[in-house]
Amino acid sequence: MVAASAGAEVTVVEEKGLGGSAVLTDVVPSKTLVATADAMRRVNASVAFGVRFGANGADEYETEAWADFSRVNERLLKLAETQSKDIHASLESAGVRIVLGRGKLRPPHHIEVTDRAGQTELIEADAVIVATGATPRQLPTAVPDGERILNWTQAYNLTDVPEHMIVVGSGVTGAEFASAYRRLGAEVTLVSSRDRVLPGEDSDAARVLENAFARVGVKVASRTRAESVERTADGVKVTLTNGETLTGSHCLMAVGGVPNTSGIGLEDCGVETTESGHVLVDTVSRTTATNIYAAGDCTGMLPLASVAAMQGRIAVAHMQGEAVKPLKLHLVSSNVFTSPEIATVGVTQDQVDSGTYQADVIKLDLTTNPRAKMMNIREGFVKIFARSGSGTVIGAVIVAPRASELIYSLALAVTHKLHVDDVATTFTVYPSLTGSLSEAARRLHNAGGGPQ
């Protein structure tokens, strides 16, 4: 879209459907599932708000919601399909040519396309962007069958809520599915190779999530890995490296992704890859081959749709000779769509603790926030990092419902190097969760982040 709007002749080669895994099998369907789980959470917690179900004046009320899983999956798959069609229509209206087929690079930077009928076509190009994404990593001792043993692209085949879902992998994907399935009524066991869930996230945030998991009944088998997963007569058996076995009705494998970079002609065109198969790119999306760029999960940068989109925009600007701002990963805001959500941007607690950055840190629990009390929010916090001496906002963590929306204001502060006083003196609505953002900034001023 960016290249077409700039006047370039654009051709998109796609094998499975417009939007890629983000739209068809990953972000759109998984976050739709999460949205349904969150609706279940709010309905089941409604008694605390004084909401009652059933005949007015009755002594007992039915408050336990249940998920019609066939409708849930039907809806999310329909949303994914609709989004893909919308992207297809938008591209065509912008004058982009769409070729349905599998592409392979040919020197110097042309594309040989084999369509679904087996016919081939050579597309000449001045420049190419490789955006082939990634697929779920598969363990040889835990091969998904799409029925009982699943990867994250197959999770939407289920017609009923799993009786007991064993989730292998406690990173972002595993934690999100564990949270969603438990909220939807499944018994859930999460297998974690580390001593805590979300080992790559803020430790305070991970601790809040672990407490939330414990409260709602998600069991965590920590410091162990899945050695094998076998299908049984009526479910699955997961053998762990510590010698224990887990039995459940289903198993979801969430052990990372593998870049889709083999067999597409990268080496023939001089495009280097890492040992893991990811395409080597610099901060303006260039590969090691002239006029060949790459974006998204195939590059090994942060595996986020927002990062992929930014890499693509940067690539188009660079190939057209425009002024380019290189990709800066420390400015990327990200979110874990668990319940509660965990949003982060900029400098991390680990970087401060290790001495990489010198920062004043304030962590403010949401239990002090009046809107949080009204919303019956029992856990969560706002954490802001300000550079010692200058008071510039350099990082933040938010754990709360809709943290993905709340993080934007602090991402603006980090990106544009705002002072904590800029955040503190900006009006917020009362009552609102954003009030805790400005209050945390005010406390940082008092902690030494004020003007020097």
N, C-alpha and C positions, 0 to 999 in steps of 0.2 A: 504494500500500500504506500509506504514512504517513497520507494523508488519510482512507482508509477506516478505519484503526485508531483515528483520532481522532473517528470518528462521522459523517464527511461522506458525503453521497451522491455517488458518483464514477462518471463515464462516461469511458471511454478510446476515442478514435477513432483507428484505425490502418489504413493502407492495405495494408501488405505483410506484417506479422507482428509479434507482440509481441517486444519486446527491441530493435527497431530495428537500425540498421547495426552497432552494437556487438556484437550477438549473431549476426545473420544473415550479414553480409558483411565485418565488419572485425575487431574484437578477438578474438572466440571462434575463428573459423576461422584467422586469421593467427597467433595465439599457439599454436594446436594444431599448425600447420605448423612453427612455431619449435620446439615441444617435440619433434617428430619429428626435426628437424635436430639438436637437441641430443643426442637418443638416438644418432644416427649418429656425432656427434662423440665421445661417450663410448665407443662400441663400437670405433671406429677407433683410439682412443687407448689401448685396453685393454692393448696389448702392453707399454706402459710400467709397468703394474701387475703384470706377470707373468702376465696372463691369456692362455691359448692356446686356439685353436680346432682341431678336428680330432682325429685319433687320438692317444691318449696315447703320447708317445715318438717321434712322427714328427719328421722334420727340418724340414719346412715346414708352416706353418699358414696357413689362409685367414683373414685378418683384415680384409679390405676389405668393409665392409657396402655394401648397395645398397638403394635405395628403390623399393618397388612403389608407384608414384605413384598409380595408380588406387585402391589400397587406402588410401593416405594421404588423398587427397581425399574418398573415400567416408566415411572415419572423421570427418574434420573437419566435413563437411557434415551428417553424422548428429548429431554433438555440437551443432552450431548449431541444428538442427531440434529436438532434444530439449530444449535449454535454452529455446528459444522456447515450446515446449509447456508446460514446467514453469512459466514465467512466466504463461502464459495460465491454467493451472489454479490457480495461487496467487491471481491476481487474482479469478477467479470465486469461489473459496472464501472470499475476503474480502468478497464481496458487490459487487464492482465490475462494472458493466455494460460489456461490450466491443462496440463497433460497428465492423464491418469495412467500411471505405469511406474516401473522401477528404473531409476537412473543410475548410470555408472560414468564416472569421470573418464574423459579421454584427453590426452595431451593436445594443446597446452592447457586449455580450460574449457573444453566442450563437454557435452553430455550425451551419452548414448542411452536412449530410452526404449525399454521393452514394454509394450502395453499389454493389457490383459488378454489380448488375442494372440500374443506372441510376435506381433509385428514390431520392428525396430525403426528408430528414427534418430538421426544425429542432429542435435541442436547446437548451433554455433553461438558462442557467447563471448562478450568482452570481459565479463567477470562472473564469478559463481559464488553463491553462499551455500555452504554445506550445513544443513540443519536437520540432520537425520535422527536426532534424539537418542533415546536409550530404551532398552527392554528390561523386564525384571530378571535379576540374577537367579539362576537355577542351580540348586545343589544336586549332584548326581545321586545322592541318597534320599532325596526328597523331591521327586519329580511330580509337578502338578498334574492332576488329571481333570481339572475343571469341575469336579463334582464334590469331592471331599477334601482334596489337597489343592489349594488355590494359590495363585499369585494375585497381585492387586488388580490385574486386568480381568480376572475371572470372577471376582467377588460379587459381581452384579448378575451372575447366573442363578443365584439362590432364589427360591420362591417362598421360603419360610425362614423365620429368624432361627439362626443356628442354636441348637440346645446348649452346646459348649464349644466356643471357638477358641482354639489355641493359636495365638499370634506369635510367630517366631521373628524376633527383631524388635528392639526397643528404641529405634531411631524415630524420626518424625513420622514416617508412614505407619510403622507398627503402633506407635502411641495413638495416632489419630484413629486408626481402625479399632483398636482396643477400647478407646473411649466411646466411639460411636456404637459399636456392637453391644457394649454393656448398657448404654442408655436405651438401646432398642429392645433390651430384655434378655439378651444372651448371657450365659455364664461365660466369663472370659479369663483365660490364663495367658499372661504375657511372659515370653522367654527372653531374658536379657543377659547378654554376655558380660555386661559390666555390673558394677555394684549399685547402679541406679538407672532409671529410665532417662531417656534423652541425654546421653552422655556428652553430646556436643553443645548443649544449651546451658544457659545460666543455672548454676547450682541451686540458687534460691528458688528459681522458677520450677526446676525439676522437683524440688522438695514439696512445693505446693501441689504439683500434679500427683506425686506419689501419695500424698495425704488424701487428695480427692479420690484417687483410685481405691485406696483402702476403705474410704467411707462408703463408696458405692459397690464395693465387693469385687473389684478387679484383683485377681491374684497375680503376683509377680514371682517368677522363678529366676532369681538373679545369679550372676557369676557362673553361668553355664550356657552351653550352646546345644542346638539340636544336632545330634549325630546322625539321626535318620528319622524319616517320617514314613509310616506304612499305613496302608488302608486296611481296615478290618471289616468284619461282616456288617457292622452297623456304625462305623465311624473311623477314627484314626488312632494310631499309637505313635507317640513321639518319644524317641529314646534320647536322653540327654547325655552330655559328655561326663556328667558327675555320676552316671550309673542309674539315675532315676528314670522312670517312665511316666508319661502323662497320657491319659486317654480322654478323648473328646469326640464330638460329632463331626467337627471340621478343623482344618488347620490352614491358616493363612501365612504364607511365606513372605516376609518383608525384610529381605536381606540385601537390599541395594539393587542397583541397576548396572547394566552392561551397555556401553556405547554401541550404537549401530554404525560401525565404521569398517567392518570387514567386507570384502568383496565389492567395494564401490569404486575401486580404481584410484584410491588416494596415493598409493606408493608409485603408481605409473606417472603421476603428475608432480611428484616431488613433495607431497604433503606428508610431513612427519607426524607420527603419533607417539604417545607415551607408552610405557610398559603395560598400562591398563587398557590401551586401545583408544584413549581420548585424543582428539585432534589438538596439536599444539597451536595455541593462538596467543597473540600479544594483546595489549589493552585496547587496541583499535580493531580487534577481530581478524587481523591478518594471520594466515597460516604461513608455512615456510615456502609456499609456492606463490609466485607473482599472480595477482588478480584472483586468487582463490581465498575466500574468507570462510569463517565458520561461526556458528552461533548455537547456543542451547546446550542441552545435556551431553551432546557428543563432544563438547570441548573440555569438560572437566571443571568448568567454573561452577559457581554455586548453582545447583540444579533447581532453579526457580524460573517460572514462566516470565516473571518480570525481568530477570536478568537476560534471558534468551531474547526477549523483545528489544531490550536496550542494546544488546550486542548487535542485533540486526540493524537497528537504526544507525548505530555508529559505523557499521560496515558500509552501509549505503552512503553515508556522508563522506566517508574516507575515499571510497572508490570514485566519487564524483568531484573530489578535490575541494570539498567544503571544509570549513573550520570544524575541528573535532575535539570534543572533550573525552579523553580516555576513560575507560571503565574504571571506577573506583569501588572495589568491593566493600570497603568499610562504610560506604554510604548506603548500602543496600538494606532496606528494611524487610524483615521476613516474619513469618507467622507460623505457629503450630496450631492447627485447628482442633485442639482437644477441648475438653470442658473442665476448667476454664481455658481460654486461649492464651498463648504465650507469644508476645511480639517483641522483637529486638531490632535495634539499629546501632551502628557505630561500635565504639570500644566496648569490650566485654569485661566482666569481673575478673576472669582469669588473666587478662592482659594487665589489669591494674594490680592484681595480687603478685604477678611475676615481676613487676617493675617496668614493664614495657612502656606503660603510660603512667604519669603522675596525675591523679585525679582525686577530687573530693567527691564522695558518694553519699547520696541520701536515699534511703529506702522507706517509703511511706505506705503502711498497710491501708487497704481500702476499707477496713472495718471502721475507720474514722470518718469515712465519707458519707454524708447524709443521703445522697442518691443511692449509694450502694446499700444502705440500710433499707431504704424503701423498696429496692429491687431484691431484697433478701440475699445479697451477695455475702457469703461467709468467708471467702478466701480471695486472695489476690493482693497485688501491690503495684506501686509505681516506683521505679528506681531510675535516678538520673545521675550521669557521670559528668562532672564539670572539670575542665583542665585546671590543675592547681596553679594559683597565681593569677591567671587571666579570667577565670570564670566562664570560659567558652563551653557550650554544651557539646560534648564529644561522644555521648552514647546514652542509651536508655533501654530499659526493660519494662514491659507492662504485662501483668498477669491479671486478666479480667475477661468477662464476657465481652465480645466484640473488640478485643485488644487490637485486632487487625485494622479497625477503623481509628482507634485512639492513637496509634503509633505515628500517624501521618504528621501531626503537628510537631512532634519531637524529631521526626526525620527531617522536616524543614529546618528545624533549629540546628541539627547536626550538619546538614548539607550547606547551609548558608552561614555557619559559624556564629550563630546568635549567642548572646550572653545570657546567663541565667536570669538576669534582671529583665531581659526582653520577654522571656516566657512568663516571669513572675508578674509583670505589670500589664500583661495582655488580659483584657476582660474575658472571663468565662461565664457561662450561664450558671445561675444558682437555682436549684441544685443540679449538679451534673457530675459525671465521673471525671470530666476534664478539670474540675476544680482541684482534684488531687495532683494534676500535672503542675498547675501554677503554685500550689501549696508546697510541693516538693522543691520547686525552683526557689521559692522564697526562703525555705530552710537552707538551701545551698548558699544563698547570699549571706545568711547569718553564720554559715559554717566556714566562711572565708572566700566565697566565690564572688564577692562584691568587687566593685572597681578598685584597682590598685593605683 
